[in-house]
Each structure stands twice: as structure tokens, then as C-alpha cells.
Amino acid sequence: MNTKEQISIKDVRGVDLFAGLSDQHLEQIAKVCTLRTYQPDERCAVQGETIDELRIVNGGKVAVEMRIEVAPYT
């Protein structure tokens, strides 16, 4: 189970993707952002499933697994 909490403009400022944005823009972004903490082995996204948010990893480790379909050998 993951937990969610609102983040501050300071948290958003630390994300490289948002570098160079004004405090006003960072504040707008922070208003719609939440911080989630995932447990070990918990999935934050699954290939093929649609999500309606941008997820940025700001600490820890993430394993990326991708399914590849292989044509049958004939």
C-alpha cells in the first residue's frame, strides 16, 4: 500500500524537469502534485495500463520490465 501527501514548491523546485520555471509556475504544479511512497516490490505502473498522471521518481530504485512478443519460430 502506498501513501500520498501534498508536496511543497520546494519539492517541485528540486525536480530537474521543472528547472528554470518561475515560482508562480512551480506553485501551480505543486498544487496538483502528491508525493507517494511505495513499498519494496510494489508496482507503480504496469505496461498496457493507462494512468492519468505523470510519475517522477525522486529517490530509491526502480526496476523497469518490458514484455516483448516474439514471433513463433517456423
C-alpha positions, 0 to 999 in steps of 0.5 A, a space after each residue: 500500500 502506498 501513501 500520498 501527501 501534498 508536496 511543497 514548491 520546494 519539492 517541485 523546485 528540486 525536480 530537474 524537469 521543472 528547472 528554470 520555471 518561475 515560482 508562480 509556475 512551480 506553485 501551480 504544479 505543486 498544487 496538483 502534485 502528491 508525493 507517494 511512497 511505495 513499498 519494496 516490490 510494489 508496482 507503480 505502473 504496469 505496461 498496457 495500463 493507462 494512468 492519468 498522471 505523470 510519475 517522477 521518481 525522486 529517490 530509491 530504485 526502480 526496476 523497469 520490465 518490458 514484455 516483448 512478443 516474439 514471433 513463433 519460430 517456423 
